[in-house]
């Protein structure tokens, strides 16, 4: 795990569904879990920043704590903007 400076990853509110995106790179951890319920949503700018932070900190490192996750694997169907917050639409396995 690594600390996340929230000023670097501001979660600005969305206005439309087109403002939103999702990622498997959860800020604060280098473990990428591609399981239902583990994806995170945010504005496109937030997702780009989260992916860049993950790439910069985690690339080339080995993490013994990373274990193989047994879970239902599926990608989200998409994302929607709900009351200014990006939310994931769960996908099918």
Secondary structure, 3 states (H helix, E strand, C coil): CCCCCCCCCCCCCCCCHHHEEEECCCCCCCCCCCCCCCCEEEEHHHHHHHHHHHHHHHCCCCCCCCCCCCCCCCCCCEEEEECCEEEEECCCC
